[in-house]
């Protein structure tokens, strides 16, 4: 079974990578234009403010009129951003006007392109969506490296314009091929408010954890501006954006990968607190290395949360732009707060407190508030964030046992090893034998967490409407999950599903 259309995946990855690279480069390498000097927040801070406004508007607009947002983001904003870039290069445009035309509007346009690309990519099969997103991160590394190898306003402006035009043209071409009958394209906030609320509820903790690293990243960015440390920070961020998706793709090719952002945060939390405690006494190389490592973790978490946004939009059948705008709004706002903390840190000298001590104390307080808001206010272990999952591409339907064959279906070698490894560890608790059997089938056929939940409810006699009520999704989304479930199991009706579930020996 062919999972990917290589041409579509590659072209979409190039288009989204161009948009991602532009949004990053406009924000952090805007010194090639004449930016008004003396501003308290600087050009980077204003760029962050623009990002917060654009994301907030996109999220609000998505809840009111998804169709008009899609047309505006794909047809109007890129055109205006391109025209603005071209005008900013004219000799008579300078000063504040050049900054507005050459940075502010293009930044908003690049964000709109990223949202539009995310929408187009997410409306495909989940495997195609994830592969395209991972490949886009890899391509963006080379796009940014290519961009940064040039100096001079004229050359940089020309390359920026070419990248934006190429991304827009590819977007318009790919937009014609999306499935507008998908639940993610038809499920509106007004008609399916419960789906949107529970969709956010499944991953808001992960977003806050990523936001905590974004806050620290903002602090690092402020401290590193106009220093040699910025080079190491940029390299750390870029290399993590290159090797993390490559590693995930390689693992995904041969086995199922599951992890949670909660686990990454809990693992890194004590190490970060210790590093912040040593910040007032650390200078030179240790500080630079710590900053680079921090940004590498932040890049990995940013990729992970984008993957999670794709999966949540598929699970609940909600607009992917709504998920992405929420995630990026929290992270960019947190990064802005970190940047602001760095800008205000010198004020501590009035109280005989060093700027590094102010930054360390403020950062620890922010991390503690995030941990309190996500754990102390919601202590129930059952309310865990949705795991990120890449279902093994090596497990195809051809390798599965025919459900109509005689005898029970045995676990393969990998599942048997996993069962033995869990022998003395904490075993999952199943509601009944049906839940256990569905979980084993899910491992055998590489089903997603949501598909296993739908299968278990079908096995218990639930109708499509009752499944939709139970999982807080629409009937159309349930049908989509059932269609994918039947395709993976190579069955065509409920009776075959019941036979498959009952074929397992207790």
N, C-alpha and C positions, 0 to 999 in steps of 0.2 A: 504494500500500500504506500503510495507516494504522499508524504506528509507536506512537502514544501514545493512551491513553485519558485525555483531558484532565481529566475529573472525578476519576479515580483518582489521577493525578499531583498535582493541586492539593491534594486532601484529605490525601494522604500527606505532601506537603511541609509543609502547615500543622501536622500532628501532630508530625512530627519536628522542625520548627523550634521549636515550643513546648517540647519536651523539651530541645533543645540550649540554648535561651535560659535555661531554668530551671537547668540544671546550671552554666552560666556565672555567672548572677546570684546563685545561692545561694552560690557560691564566693567571688566578688569583691565582692559588695555585701551582706554579712551584718551590717553595722553597725547595721541597723535593729532588731536584737534585742540584748538585754542579754548581751553576751559576757563570760565571765570575763576580767578584766584581769590583766596581769602575766605572762601566759604567754610563755615564751621564743619560741615559734614563732608565736603569734598565731592568730586564727581562720582566716586564709587558709592558714597552714601546716597546721593540723589538717584543713582541707578537702582539701588536697592529699594528706595521709596517708590520708584516707578514700577518695579516688579511687584511690590505689595499691592499697589493700586490696580494694576492690570489683572492680577490673579483674583483679587476680591471682586472686581467687576465681572470677570469670566464666571466665577462661581455663582454670583447672584443672577447674572444673565441666563446661565444654564438652567436655573430653577424656574425662570419666567418664560423664556422662549428659546428652546434649544435649536429650532430650525433657523431662526434669524441669526443666532450666534454663529452657527456653522457657515452660513452664507457670508456673513460679515467677516468672520475670521479667515475664510479662504479666498474671498473675492475682493474685499475692500481694503483691509488693513495691509496686506503685502504690497498692493499697488501704491498706497499712500507712502509706505515706508521706502519703497524703491525710489519714488519721485523725490522724497525728502533727502535721501542719500545723494542723489544726483545734483539737487539744488545746493546742498551744503558744500559741494566742491567748487562752486562758482567763485571767482575772485572777489566779487563785491559782498559776499556773505562772510561775516567774521564775528568774533566775540560770542555774545549770548545767542544770537540767531544761529550761528554755526553749531553751537552746542545743542540747541533744541532740534535743529534739522538733522544733524549728523549723529546724535547720540540718543536723545530722549525718544523721538519718534521711531527710529530704527530698533531701539531696545524693545519698545512695545510691539513693533511688527514682528521681531524675531520670536518673542514670547507667543504671539498669536499663531505663528507658523508651527511652533513646537506643539501647542495645543491641538491644532488642526491635524498635524501628522499623527499625534497620539490617538486621536479619534479614528482616523483612517486605519491605522495599524490594529487597534483594539477590536474593530468590527470583523476581523478575520478569525479563523480557528485559533484556539488558545496557543497551540504549538507554533503556528506561523507568527502570531503576535509576539511571543516571547523571543523566538529566534531573531525576528526583525529588530526588536529592541536591543538585544545583546549585540548584534552585529553593528547597529547604529552607534553604540558606545565605542566599539573598536574603531570604526571609521572616523568618528569624531576626534580621536587621538591624532590621527594622521592629518585631518583637516586643520586642527589647531596648530600642529607643528608646522604645517605648510604656511599657514597664515602668519605665524610669529617669525618665520625666517625672513620676512621682508620688512624693510624700514622705509619711512617716508610717507607723508600724508597722501600723496597722489596714488601711489601704488596700493597702499592699504585700502583706500577708498574704492579703487577699481576692483580689487579682489572681493571686498565686502559686497559690493553691488552684484558682482558675478555670482557669488555664492547664494545670495538671497534670490536672485532671478532663477537660478538653477533649481533651488529648493521649491520655489513656488510653481515652476513649470511641472516638475515631477509630481507635486501635490495635486495639481489639477488633473493630471493624467491618471493618478491612482484613485482619485475621488470618484471617477466614473465606474470603478470596479467594485466598490464596497456594497455590502448587502444591507440595504435600507429596510429590509423586513426583519432584521435581527432585533431581539428584545432590547438590546442596548441602544438601538436607533429609534425605537418606537415607545419605549417606557419613559414617560415624562414624570417630572417631580410632582406635578399637580395630581396625576392619576394614580401614582404609586409612591406616595410619600413614605409609607412604611418601609418599602424596599430601600429607599435612599438612606433613611435614618439607620436602619439595621446594617446596611452596607458600610456606612461610616463607623458604626459601632464595632464592626469586626476588625478594623485596622487603625483606629485613632491612636491607640497606645503606641503602635509602631511608628506612626507619624511623629508623635511627641518625642520618642526616643531619638529619631533622626534629627528632629528639631534641636535637641540638646547638643548634638554634635555640630549642627549648623551654627548654633550660638558660639560655640568654641571656635569654629572656623571663622566667624566674623571677627572675633578677638584677634586671632592669628593674622588675618588679612590686614587689620589695622596696624598691628605691631610690625608687620613685615614690609609695608609699603615704603618704597624708597630705600630699602636695605637689600643686601645680598641674600638674606633669608628668603625673600620672595621667590627667587629662582628655585630654591629647594622645595618650597611649598608648591609651586607650579608643577615641578617635575614629579613630586609625590602624588599630587592629585591626578596628573595625566597618566602616570604609570599604573595607578590603581584602576583608573577608568579603562585601561588597556588590558591588563592581565586578569582582573576580576571576571569580566564577561567571557574571556577566553577559557579560564578555568571552569566556569560554570557550563559552558558549551561542551567542553571535553568530558566532564563528569556526566552531564545530561545524556551524552551519546551512549554511555554504557550502563548507567544505573540511575535509579531514582534519587533525587536530592531534595531533602527537606530541612529547613532551618527556620528559626524565628529571629526577628530583630530584637525581641525582648531578651533572648539569650545572649546576643552579642553585646547589648547594653549592660546587662548584669555582669558579664565577664570583664568588660572594659572599665566599669564604673570605679572600682577601688584603685585601679592603676592610674586613672585620670585624676582622682582626688589626691593621690600621692604626688603626681607630677605637678598639680596646681599648688600643693603645699611647698614644693621645692622651687616654684617659679621665682619668688623674690630673691632667691640665692643663686639661681642658675643663669649663666650668661654664656654667650659664645656658642660653641658647637653643640652642647647638650640641648640648649633651647631650640636651635635650628632643627636638630634631628627629631625632637619631640613634636615640633610643629609639623614637620613633613609626615611623620607617622600618623598624627591626628587627622591630617587632611586625607591620607590614604584611607583611613577607616570611614571618614565622612563620605568620600566618593563611593565606597562600597555600599554604605547604607543608602545613599541616594539612589543608586541603581536598584537596590533591593526593594525600596519603597515604591519605585516606579513599576517594578515587576508586580508587587503586591496590588497596586492600583489596577493593573490589567486584570489580575485574577479576581479581585473583588467585583469589578464591573461585569465580568463573565458570570460569577457565582450568583449575583443578585439581579443581573439583567439591567443595570443602570448605566447612565451616560458616563463613559470613561473620562471625559473632560471634567465632569463634576468631581470625580475622585482625584484626578491629577491636580486640578486647581486647588482643592483643599490641601493636598499634600505639599505642593510648592508654596502656597500661601503661608502655611505654618513655618516651613523651613526658611523661606526668604525673610519673613518677619523676625524669626529667631536670629538669623544671621545679622539682620539690621540692628537688633538689640545688642548683640555681641560687638558689632562695630561701634555702636554708640558708647558701650562701656569702655572700650579702648580709647575713644575720644575724650571721655570724661575723667579717665583715670588720673591725669596730671593734676586735677583739682584736689586730690588727696594730699598733695604737698602742703596745702594750707593747714592741715591738721597733723603735719609731720608723718604722714603715711606715704610710702613710696608708691608710684603708679603700678608697679608689678604686684604689690600687696593688695591694692584695690582690685585689680583684675582677678587675682587668685580668689579673694573673698567673694567677689560678685559672681564668679563662675561657679564656685562651690555652692553658693546659695541657689543659683539657677538650676543646677543639677539636682539639688535636694528637693526643690519644688516640683520638678518633673517626676522624680521618683515618688514623692508623696502623692502627687495627683494621679499617678497611674497604678500605684500599689496600695498605699494606705487607704485611699478613698474607695478602692475596689479590691478588697482583699480576697474575694472568692477565687479559688483556683479554677473553677469552671469557666470563669470569664477571661479566658486567655485569648491573645491575639491570633489571628489566622496565620498559619505557617505558610512560608513561601515554598512552593513545591514545583519541581521539574520532574514529570513522570517519564521514566526511562524510555528513550527512543529505541532501545534495543529490544524492547518487548513488543512484538507485533502480534496481530491476531493469528498469523500463521504458526506461531510458536505455542499457542494455547490449545488446550484439549477441546475437542468438539463436545459441546454440551449435550448433544444427543447420544454420545457414546455410552456404553455400559460402564458401570463402576464409578467409584468416587474420583474426584479430581485431586491429585496430590500437589502439595506445594513444590516449587522448584528448589534447586539447591540453595539459592540466595535466601529464600524465605525460610528454609529450614535452619540455616545458619543463624539468621536473625532471631528465630524463635529460641534457639539454644542460648544465644547471647543474652536474651531477655529473661532467661530462666531464673536468675537470682536477683534481677533488677526489678524495678517497679513495673508491674504488668498493667496494661490498660484494663479498665473495668467496662464490661459489656452489659448492656441492659438485659439482653436475653441471647438465646442461641442464634436467632436471626441476625442480630447485630454482629456476633462473632463470625458467622458464615459470610456475611456481606463484606466484612473487613478482610477476610482471607481472599475472597474473590477480587476485591479491590487491589490487593497486592499482586495477585496472579496476573490480572489483566491491566495493571497500571491505570487504575481509575483515580480520578481526583477525589478530594475529600467531599465535595458537593455531590458528585455522582454516586458515591457510596451512600450518602444520606438519602438521596432520592430513591436509590434501589431498595434500601431498608424500609422506607415508607411504603413503596409499592408492594413489597413482600408482606407487609402487615395489612394490606387491603385498602390503603388510602386511595382516594380518587385524585385526579389532577388538581381539582379545586382545593381539596383538603391538604394536599402537599404544599400548594402555594401558600395557604394560610399558615401551615406549620413552619415553613421556612421563610416567610415574609417576602415572597417573590410573586411575580405575576404568573398567570396560567401559561402564557406564551413562553416564559423563561423555563418553566417546568418541562414543557414539550421539547424545548431545545436541549435540556439536559438529558431527557429520555432518548432523544434521537442520537445523541453522541454516545450514550450508554449502550444502546442497541448496536451501534456501529462497532464499538470496541469489543462487545461480547459476541458479535456476529450472530445476532438473533433478530427476530422480527415481530414477536408478540409476547404478551405477558406469560402465557403458558410455558414458553421456552425459558423465560427468566425464572419462573417458579421451579422448573425442572433443574435448572443449573444450581439454584440455591439449595434445593433439597438433595442434590447429588453429593454434597459434602457429608462425610461420616464424622459423627461427633467424636 
